[in-house]
Structures are given as C-alpha cells and as structure tokens.
C-alpha cells in the first residue's frame, strides 16, 4: 500500500520547487496556505504563508547547493557553512532546519529541511512527532521518490495515528470525533497552542477537509480488525476490552510506549514494556495515560524546535513570524466571542 497523495500539483508549486536543489526524496506542502480552513475565504487563503518540507538524503550536499542558489534565505548562520548548518539541523530541536518568510512568485513561504533517515525514524517511532504529526493531516505531496522504507513509514505513521486515537476515544464515536482526535495529536502539549496559535485550529482544519482525511484513512479503517467502521452512517465502534487495548498499546510507536512506561512505572522497578502496557490496558484511565505520553513528546519537541527557529530564521524574521501567529490567534478568538 502506498500513501494516498493529492497529486494535482499546480504550476505555482512546480515553479517554487524548480528554485531549489532537486535532490529531494520527499517534498510536501501543508497548512492554511495550501488547504482551506473553516472561516478562511479563498482570497485570504491566497495571502497565507505556504509551508513546505523537503526530505533529503544528504543534508550537507543539499545545503551546499542551496546556499549557492538561495543564500539570502538563510540567517547569519549561512556564514557557518553547510556542514555546521547540517549539524544544527540534525542535532538540535526536531531534526528540521527552517528558513522562513521567503518571498517567492508573489507568495511568502517557509520550508523545513530534514534528512530522509530522520524523517523515517520520526514516522515509525514518533521520536519528536514534529513532522510525523504534520503528516497525520492532509498534505499535498509534490515529490515522492522510490524509497520503499519511506513509503512504508508514511503509511505506518497514519496507522499509528488511528491506533493512538482509538485508545483515547470511547467505545462508540463518530467519524468527526475520530478526525478531530487524529488532527489534534500533534497539538497536544504544544506550548504554541497556549500562545501563538488559533485555539480553534484543529476544528477549522477538519471541517473543510473531511474528504481529504477520508482519502488518507478510509482503507486503514476498512482493513483494521479492531474497529467496526460504518462509513455511510459516519459511525465507528472500537474494541475497548483490556485485550483489545493491549493489542493497540503494543502497536504504538516505540517512543510513545517508552513515555507511557515512564508515566506508569515507578523509578527503579525496571519492569519490561509488555508487562507495563498490560497494566495500562486494564486501567480505566488508559486513554488519559496515552494522551499524557503524546503531550510529553510534543511539548519537548515544540519548545526545542521553536528555540532553534529563532537562530535559523534570525531575530527580525522570528519577531515578524510570531506577530503574524498572534494576529491569527486574536482573529480566531474574536470570531468565537459572541
């Protein structure tokens, strides 16, 4: 099975991609500049920033070429050279190097660069959930190479999002409940949701993009033995027995399992993961424990990546970007105020 892709790449995206080094294993565009969100007109959407992620096999070579082609995109860190930039990318935050507020073809964009290996690791194990979380939601796939591991990891990441959501939902729930849960995974624990993001963001994403979510998740739900999926009624029923929850817990990404065991197991006991997850499966608060585990991953990566972003973007761009985020949050708050 391959990841369903929204392949109708417009001329704009092809023009933008042509301005970057072409050694890219996966490129996708996401966010409110690419997908309509509830409360946003088509005209406003055209003014929103375009968000891109480029996965590259060799970050040093890619940054070397990009510094030659697009030197102005980088902050003062460009003077450190491609090797140091790649080390900053790989060793700090969530393994992503962002250049932001870049004017291109009449639009403003930001793009993150991540190594192919780091992306696959995040997709499979949710080490940071920083890019894996973005890929829980609809994205526009612009480039996808023939890397079999990448293709399997992309689908595995979607399956993990479904499994984690099942554990946090009741026995019976609606399709909308599931999609809201999935879309909210990468925002759980993100400090930017307290200040800097529109708090109705998750609902706004889902409302306008239900069909895109279905393209991503329909086959997974149809094939999953843990759930009864009734697409015509938009209803689902999941196995909430201790046995069923144990199967789901054992299928979670490795980092999330580790976070859950830390929450449950007292220091010094050193029980094995399977024994601890069996205990969690029988706990009435199982869903809450999973939620806390996810929040701890997201909180950590959102803080460290944001701190790194100040250096990679530069102080002025960081202030400008933060101001725009606060304006969106204020606008969302005003729309909800009667």
C-alpha positions, 0 to 999 in steps of 0.5 A: 500500500502506498500513501494516498497523495493529492497529486494535482500539483499546480504550476505555482508549486512546480515553479517554487520547487524548480528554485531549489536543489532537486535532490529531494526524496520527499517534498510536501506542502501543508497548512492554511496556505495550501488547504482551506480552513473553516472561516478562511475565504479563498482570497485570504487563503491566497495571502497565507504563508505556504509551508513546505518540507523537503526530505533529503538524503544528504543534508550537507550536499543539499545545503551546499547547493542551496546556499549557492542558489538561495543564500539570502534565505538563510540567517547569519548562520549561512556564514557557518557553512553547510556542514555546521548548518547540517549539524544544527539541523540534525542535532538540535530541536526536531531534526528540521532546519527552517528558513522562513518568510521567503518571498517567492512568485508573489507568495511568502513561504517557509520550508523545513529541511530534514534528512530522509533517515530522520524523517523515517525514524520520526514516522515509525517511532514518533521520536519528536512527532514534529513532522510525523504529526504534520503528516497525520493531516492532509498534505499535498505531496509534490515529490515522492521518490522510490524509497520503499522504507519511506513509503512504508513509514508514511503509511505506518505513521497514519496507522499509528495515528488511528491506533493512538486515537482509538485508545483515547476515544470511547467505545462508540464515536463518530467519524468527526470525533475520530478526525478531530482526535487524529488532527489534534495529536500533534497539538497536544502539549504544544506550548504554541497552542497556549500562545501563538496559535488559533485555539480553534485550529484543529476544528477549522482544519477538519471541517473543510477537509473531511474528504481529504482525511477520508482519502488518507484513512478510509482503507486503514479503517476498512482493513483494521480488525479492531474497529467496526467502521460504518462509513455511510452512517459516519459511525465507528465502534472500537474494541475497548476490552483490556485485550483489545487495548493491549493489542493497540498499546503494543502497536504504538510507536516505540517512543510513545510506549517508552513515555507511557512506561515512564508515566506508569512505572515507578523509578527503579522497578525496571519492569519490561514494556509488555508487562507495563502496557498490560497494566495500562490496558486494564486501567480505566484511565488508559486513554488519559495515560496515552494522551499524557505520553503524546503531550510529553513528546510534543511539548519537548519537541515544540519548545526545542524546535521553536528555540532553534527557529529563532537562530535559523530564521534570525531575530527580525524574521522570528519577531515578524513570524510570531506577530503574524501567529498572534494576529491569527490567534486574536482573529480566531478568538474574536470570531468565537466571542459572541 
